[in-house]
Amino acid sequence: MITLEIIQRIWSLIPPPTPDGSIQIHELDISPDESAKAILTIDHQGHRHLLLPTPSNRKLIEDKKSSGLHLLSSEWVDEQMRRLFVDLVCLKPHLNGLFDLIIYDALTEIEKFHVQPDRACLTILNKWREFLSRDAVIPEHSAVIGLFGELTVLRRLVQVNAHSLSLWMGPDGGRFDFFAGNHVLEVKTTTRRQGIQLTIHGHDQLDAPVESNLYLAVILIEETPGAGENLNMLVEALVALGVSRADTYRKLARIGFTPDILEMLNGQRFTLVEQRVYPVDDSFPRITAGSFITGQLPRGVIALNYTIDLSIPPPYPLNETDAAAVITAMAESVS
């Protein structure tokens, strides 16, 4: 079975085109059928290709809707013989890392469902469509800080149970960052050196679901260029603990952190200073729907952001043992 890590490594093994115009290829062993092997190659413009051989009598699906990646029907000369290929080509270098994930998904689709290569590629292309026309935009620094905190919490969960990635709901549009049965965890990350002031987005961010216990994890970090960890290091730590790299990249891409963007952010490093976990109950400073007489935002108010100050207790965070118990209970809820 081909892995994402293998695909990522192969590109460095493909030399540039030779002076006579020929290009080098690398075959992927995804099928016992020698005539059906997938091929990776890099053309004279530096564009990366996935080539999937197909019978010459088939009319293939093509797709050029996305400016960053095209699905083509192409003829390539292979050992003095002209052959027809399904040609998936990445046209923008800043999408190369995402292209690796698309290749992996397409090959998995072919192997799992035994579909025609062009149909498999189109299916996966449609899943990633929204990301393929985007320019390489560096996320705001606050987004990087926020993600660092969430990945830090995710690492703690994964240290208990390697299957805990499914608890991370933020990238999937969940109301809370982490959700596990009757435990809900929201994460706030700050680099403030004096005081802990946190911005809460919306009147429902600290409003616990029915029959669930809500906790707020406060992650205090310090920017340490040249030391500490960056986002890529946290991803590698998750993978080392048994988390699927492909599944992690999928979640990150949904919030704009593609593999290529992560590489661009390697210089932004942080050191974890402190982690706190607060139980969010009626004594915790917050605004919820229950704060209003009608049980909802006042007429004409469509959004509400506010700032809370946890610099001086109360409220008090859980002690280390109880905080660890919350993390363990959440992680162990995943089978």
N, C-alpha and C positions, 0 to 999 in steps of 0.2 A: 504494500500500500504506500503510495506516494504521500509525503508529508509536506507541510508548508515550509518547514526548515530546509528540506532538500531543495525545494524550488528556489528558495532565497539564496542558497549556496551556489547553485548551478550557474547563475549569471556571471559570477567571478571566474568561472572556469572556461567561459567562452571567449576566445581571443577576438580582436577586431578583424574586420575583413582584410584579406591578403591583397598585395599590390595588383594581382591579376584579376581582382574583382570578386573572387569567390568568398563565401562566408562560411563560418564554422557552425556546426549544429551540435546539440546535445539531446540524445534520445532519452525518453522517460519510460521505464519498464512498468507500464500500467496494464499490460495485457500479454498473455502468452503468444498471441498472434503477432509475429514479426512485422507483418504488413500493416498493423494497426497501431504502431507505437506513436506516442505523441512526441513532438519535437519542440525544443526551445531554441531560438536563434535571435541574433541581433543584426539588423540590416545596416546598409551604408550610412543611413541618417541617424543611426544610434537608437532606432525604435526597436522595442522588444516584441517578439512574436511567439504565440503559441500556434503551432501547425498540427492539424489533425487530419491524417489521410482519409480520403473518402472515395468511393467509386466514381469514375468520371462520367457515368451516365445519369447521375443525380443532379437535379437543380437545387442549389443550396440557398438557404436563407441568408440574406445580407442585411446589415443594419449599420447606418452611419448617423443615427440620430444624436449620438453623444460625440462632442468634439474631441474628447480625450481618449476615446477607445472605439475602434471600428471592428465589426464582424464582416469579413470579406470571403469571397470565393476566389482563390488565387492558385495559379500554376507556378510551381517551382521545379527547377531542374535538379534531380537527385540521382547521382551516379549516372550521368548521361541520359537519364530518362525523365521526361516531363510528366509530372504528377499533379493531380488536383488535391488541394487542401482546403479545409476550413481554416481560415486565417484570422485569429484574434490578435489585433495589434494595438499596442499602447503608444499614443501619439504625443503624450505630454510627460516629460521626465519626472515631474513632481507627483505623478500618479503611479510610478513604478512599483512602489511598495504595495499600494492597493491592488495593482495588477497581479501581483503574486497571489493575493488572497482570492481574486477572481479566477485565476487559473486553477487554484486548489479546489474551489467550489465547483468549477465546471468539470474537472476530472472526476471529482467525487460524484457529481450528478450522473455522469456517463457510466461509472462503475456500479453505482447503486441501483439506477433505474433502467440501465441498458437502452438509453435513448440515443438517437442520432446526434453526432457531435455538434452540428449547427444548431439543432433545437436546444441542446443542453447549454450551449454558450449563450443563446438568446435568453433563455430562462434566467441564467445567472446575471447576464447583462442588465436585464430589467430590474432585478433586485437591487443592483448597485447604481441604477441610472442617475439618481439625484446627486451623487457624489462626483460623477465623471465630467461634468461641465464646469466644476468649480475651479477657480484659480487657487494657487497655494497661498492661503491667508493664515498668517500666524495668529493664533487665538490671543485674546486679551490676557494680560498677566494675571488678572484675578481668576480667570478660568483655569489657568495652569495651576495656580495655588489651590483652587478648589478641587481639581482632579487629583493633585498630589495627596490631599487629605483623604479622599475617597479610596484611592488605591492603597493608602497606608492602612485604612480600616479593613479593606478587602484582604490584604495580606494577613492580618491577624485572624480573620475568619478562615482563610485557606490553611493557615498553620494548624487549625483544628480539624478541618475537613476540606480536602482538595476539591470537592464538588460545590463549594460555596459560591462560585461565580454566579450561579443562577439567582442568588439573593440580591445581587446588585441591580436594582430596578431603575435607577436614575436614567441611564442611557436608553432604556426602553420606554421612556415617557411616564414612569411611575411617579406617584405623588411624593413618595419618600425615597431616600437613597437606597436603603436596605429594608427588605420586608421578609420576615420569616415567621409564619404562623401567627402567634399572638405577640410577637416582638417586632417592633418597628424602630428603625434607627435612622435618624437624620444626622448629617455630618456638616459641620462648619469648620473652616480652616482659616487661621489668621497668622499674620506675621508681626502683629503688634507686640512691641516689647513692654509697653506699659498699659495695663488694663486689658480687659477682654470685652470688647464691644462688637456685637454681631448683628448683621442686617438680616432680618427675617422677611422672606418674600411671600406675601399673601397671608390672609387670615386663616388658611387651612394648613400651612406648613407645619405648625406645631399643634395641630388638632388631631388627636389620636383617633384611628378608626375604632369602630365599636368592638368591644371585647378585646382590645389590643393594648399592650403596654408600650408607650412611646418613650424613646430615649434620645438625647441629643449628645452626640460625640463632638467634643471640641478638640481640634488638633492644632497645637501651637508649633509653628515651624520657624526656622530662621534661614534667610537666604545666605548661602555659603558658596560663592563661585569658586570653582576649583576643588571643592570638597563636597561632602554630602552625597545625595542621590538625585538623579533626574528621573523623569517619567519612564524613560526606556529601562533604567535600572530596576524600577519597581515592576515593570512588565516581566523582565527577565527573572526577577525573584519569584513572581507568581508561576511562571512556566517551570522553574526549578522545583517548585512545590507540587507540581502535577497538574496545573491548569492548562487547558488547551490554548496554545498560542493563537490559533485561528479564531476560536470563540472570543478570546480577549480582544483581538483586533476588530472583530465585528462590532462589539459593544463600543469600543473607543471611536470607531469610524462614525457611528451614529451621532456622536456629539462633536464631530469635526476634528478628531485627533487620529488622522490616518497614520500609517507607518512612516510615511515621508515627513509629515508634520512633526512626529515624535523625534525624528532625527534632527530636524531644524531646532528643536528645543533642548538639545543635549547640553547646551551651555548653561541652562537655568537649573541650578542645583539647590537643594534645601537639606537642612538637618532637622530631624524631629527633636523638639525640645520637651514637649509634654503632651500627654493624651488624657483627656478627662471625659467621663460619661455621666451625664445628668439625667435623672428620671424626670420626665416632663409630666407634672401632675397639676392639681389646682393651685398649688403654692408657687408654681414656676411662672416667671414674668412672661406673659404672652397675650396676644389678642387672637381670639377665635370667634366663630359665629355666635357662640354663647355669650360673648361680650356685649352683644347688642340686644336690645329689648325684643326686636322682631326675629332674632335668631339668624339674621343675615345682614350683609352690608347695607348701610343706609341707601335709600333711593338716590340714584345718580352717581354713587361711588362704585367704580368698576374694578379698582385694584387698590391694594394697600400694602405698603412696605413700611417696616418700622425697625428700630434699633433697640436691642436689649443690652444691658450692662451686667456682666457676670464677674466684674473685677473684685467685688467685695461680697462675701456670702452673708446671708443666704441668697440663693439656694446653694446647697452643698453638693459637690460631685460624689458619686459612689466611691467607696474605698477600692483599692486595687483588686482585692479578692472578689468583691461583688461585681465590679466592672468586667472582670475576666469571666465571671459566671454568665453574664448577659451575652457576651461574645460566644462563649461555648454553647449556650443553649440555642442561639441562632444557628450556628454552624452545624450542630448535631441534628437540627430539624430537617436537613437535606439528606436524602438517602442516596 
